[in-house]
Amino acid sequence: MFLILGKMGILIFIGLLWRIIKPDGLDADHTRRVLASVVFNLLLPALVFLTLMSQDLGVDSLKMMAFGVGIILFGIILGLVMGKTFKIPPAKLGGVVLGVGFANITYLGLPLLEHLYGPMARAIIVHLDIFASLPMVLTFGLMIARHYGDSVPSDRLPFKPLLLNPPLLSAALAGALKCASIELPSSVQTFLEPLAEAVAPLMLITLGLSLNGRAMHWHQVPLGVAVMIAKLVIAPLFGLWLGWNLGFRGDLLAALVLESAMPSMIFGVVYCDRYRLDGSFYAFSVLLTTLGAILTLPLWREAVTQLPHLLTLSSTP
């Protein structure tokens, strides 16, 4: 797994290097916004559409959505408990709750799971991100940012992005076609497949473009470490418990636990900027949890792999 993370790290490093070199005078933030827009509005909808057209929605689909919502709600509650324990000021607490509650499910999770588990990864990502995390980010995440930050006066339709959302619209189209028993023509699949394949590498480069070492401030280290422990240790423990009790086993359980162990989502930076939360601390949390995940993700995979063996030993008289 370290080899896989190393290969992914090369693409992330390209994004970091771009921030320093600025090829053709293109700064990292502008390039990141362009790439993220291409991925979100074109490539990711293609991946969602292809994945759902090839999947049969059943009980496991509903359980994966429940898992996604469950780990987010647990993270939000955990962040609120941290705020009460450490008496964190509101502008910083909003970033803590967003950072602990929402994970980088797709940008880092999709490439990693595709390397480890193959085609199954796409279905997991679609159920966890498009049907669970994304709606939660655009509703609960937005409400958290507005509550702890400063609401924008012109923000009259705060949930409009949930209604005009390319990946969700793509999922709705796929669902409608499946309900109508309409098969996807091979020519359409051939056209969309290269777009879907481009999602993972571009996401990793975008992740590198998003990491900013200038956000590091030593006085934020103690709280940043607390967020890292909550996100990379406590949240996956809950994810393991939840996934096991929902009946998941084997590679599917391992993949779900790895998703619950992903670092803080990058999109929170947008909420911090828009609602005047402590963006510097949030960016530091993203950087810290991303670096920490390089060490913790292999450990979590090994732990879940060994879990059946440990349970067998514990049940042996």
N, C-alpha and C positions, 0 to 999 in steps of 0.2 A: 504493500500500500504506500510505503514511503516513496517508491519509484514512481507510482502514479501521481502522488502529490508533487514530486519533483518535476514531472513533465508539465503538470498544471502550473507549477510555480514559474516555469519559463515564460508562459504567456502572461502571467501576472507581472513578472519582472519587465516584460516588454512595455506594459502600461506604465510602470513606475519609471522606466528609462525615458519614455516619451515625455513625462512630466519634466524631466531634467533637460533633454536635448531640444524639445520643441521643433520637430521637423517642419520645414516650410513655414515657420513662424506660428504654427498652430499650437496654442497652449492646451494643457491637459484638460482643463475644465470644459472648454468649448468642444474639444474632440470627444470627451466623455458624453456630453449631452447629445451630440450627433449620433454616436454609436448606440447609446441607450435608446434614442428615439427610433433608430432603424430596427433594433432588436424588438422593442416593445410594440411598435406599430406594424411591422411587416413579418419579421422572422418568427417571433414567438407565436403569433396567431396561426402561422402555417404549421408549427409544431403541434399546437393544441388541436387544431383541426384534424391533422393526420392521426394523432394519437387517439382521439375520441372516436374517429371513424373506424379504427381498428380494434376498439375495445367494446366489450359488452358490460354495461353498467349493471352492477348487482349489489349483493349485500356487502362484499368486500369494498366496493367503491364508497358506500355510505360509511363504513367503518373507518376507511382512510380519511374521509372528510371529517368525521368525528374526532379522529386522532389529531388532525391538523388544528381544528378549533380548540381542542382540549389543551394542547401544549401552549397555544397562544394565551388562552385565558389563565393558565397556570403561571406563565411568565409575567403577565400583567399584574396578577396578584402578588407574585414574588417581588416585583419591582416596587409595588406600593408598600409592602412590608419593609423593604430596604429603606424606603423614604422615611417611614415612621421611625425606624430603628436609628438611622444616621442623621435624622432631622435635616434632610436635604432641601435647599431652597427650591421654590416652584419651577423656575426656569431650568434648573439642572435636573430636578426630579422628572420632568416630562421626558427628558432625554434618557434617563435611567429606565423608566417604564417602557419606552419604545425600544430601547436597546436590549432589554431582557425579554420583552414580550415577543418581539418579531425577529425572525432569523433570515439569513441569506439563503433561503431555500433553493432558489433557482440559479443565481449567478455562480455560486460555488457548488451547490448541491447537485445540479444537473450534470455538469462535467464529471464530477467524482463518481456519482452513481452509475453513469453510463459506462465508465471505465470498469467499475466493479461488477455490475450486474446486467449490463447489456440493455436490450430493448425494454425490459421491465421498468427501467428507471424513468422513462418518459411518462408512463402511466402514473407512477408514484408522484412525480413532480406536478403533473396536471391536477391530480386530486388534492394534493397538499397546498399547492400555490394558487392555482386558478380558482378552485372551488372552496378553499378555506382561507389561506393567508391573504390573498389579494382583496377579497371582500372585507375581511377583518381590518386590513390596513386602511382601506378607504372609508371605513365606518368607525370602528373603535379607535384605530390609530389617529384618525382625524379628530375625534372627540377629545382624546388625551392631549393632543397638541394644542387644540383650542382652549382646553381647560387650564393647562399649566402655562400657556404662553399668552400672547396678545392676539385676540381675534382680529382678522382683517375686516374693516368696515364693509368693503365691497364684496365680501365673501357670502353672497346671498344664496347661492346654490352649492353648499359644501359637498353634497353627495353626487353632483353631476358627473365626476369622473367614473363613478361606479356604473352609471347608465351608458356613458359613451366611452367604452373601454374595449379596445380591439381584441385582446385575448378572450374576454368574457363574451363578446359578440361572436367571435369565432367558435367558442364552445357552444353557444346557443344555436348557431347555424348547424353545427355537427349533430347536436341533439335532435334538431328538427328533421334533418335528413334521415337519421337513424329511426326516428319514430315513424317516418313515412316509408321506411324500408327501401330507401334509395341507395344504391351502391355507388361507391366512388370510382369514376372511370380511371383506368390505368394511366391515361395521358395526364390527368390532373395530378395524380399521385407522383408521377415522374417529374412534373413541373414543381411541385411543392417540396419534394424531398430534399433538394439542395438547400432550400431556404431553411428547412428545419435543421439540417446538419450544421449550418453556420452559426446556430444559436450558441452552442457551448463555447467554442473558441473566442467568439466576440465578447461573450459575457466575461470570460476570464481577463481579457485585455481591458475591458471596461472596469473590472474590479481593480486592476492595477492602477488605472488612471484615477480611480476614486480614493486610493490610499494616499494620505498626505502626512508625511513625517513632521511637518511644521505644526500639526495639531498637538504634538506631544508637549505637555507641561508637567514638570515633576510634582507640583503640588496636587495634581489630579490623580497621581498614581494609586494612592490607597483606595479611593472610590472606584477607579478603573479596574483594579484587581478584584474588588468585590463584584463588579458587574461581570467580569470574566469568569469568576467562580460560579456565579449564579447561572450564567449562560452556557458554560461549557461543562459543568459538573452536575449542578443541582437539576437543571432543566432536563438533561438526558436521563438522569435517574428516574424522574417522573415519566419521561417518554418510554423508558423500558417497562416501568410498571403498567402504564396505560396500554401500550402495545400488547403486552403479554395478556392482560385481562380482556382485551378486545379479541383475543384469539389468534393473533398473528404469531407465526413461527418461522424459523429458518431465515433465508435471505431476505424475505419481505420484512420480518421483524428487525433484522440488522439494518436494512436500508432506512426504515422509519426512525430507528434510534439515531442513526447518523444524521438524519435530517433535523432531529430535535437537538443535536449537538453542534449545529452550524453556528457561525458567528453572527453578530448583530447585522441586521439588514442595512444596506447602504441608503435606501430610499428615505430613511429617517432624516438624513441631512436636508432634504427638501422641506420637510415639515419644520425642522429647526430654523431654517432661513425664513420661511413664510410666517411662522408664528412667534418668532423671536425667542426661541428656546436657546439653551447654551449649546450652540453649534460646535464650539471648540471641544467641549467635553465629549459630545456625541461622536465627533470624528475620531477622537482619541480612543473611545470605546470600540469603535469599528476596527481601528488599527490593532488594538490590543487583542480583541477577541479573534481577529483573523489570524494573527501570528500565533496565538495560543492554540487555535484549532489545528494547526499543523502537527502539534504534539498530541492533542487529546483525541482527535478523530481515529487514528490507528489503535489507540488504547480502547476506545469504545467498540470498535469493530471486533477486536480480539475478545473483549469481555462478553459481547453478545454471542460470538462464535462458541465460546467455552461454556455458556450458560447451561445448555442441556446436559453437558457432562457433569457440571457441578451439581445440578439438581438431582441427577441420577445417583451421585455419590452421597448426597445428603439424605436420600430416601432409602439407601441401603442399610439394613440393620447391622 
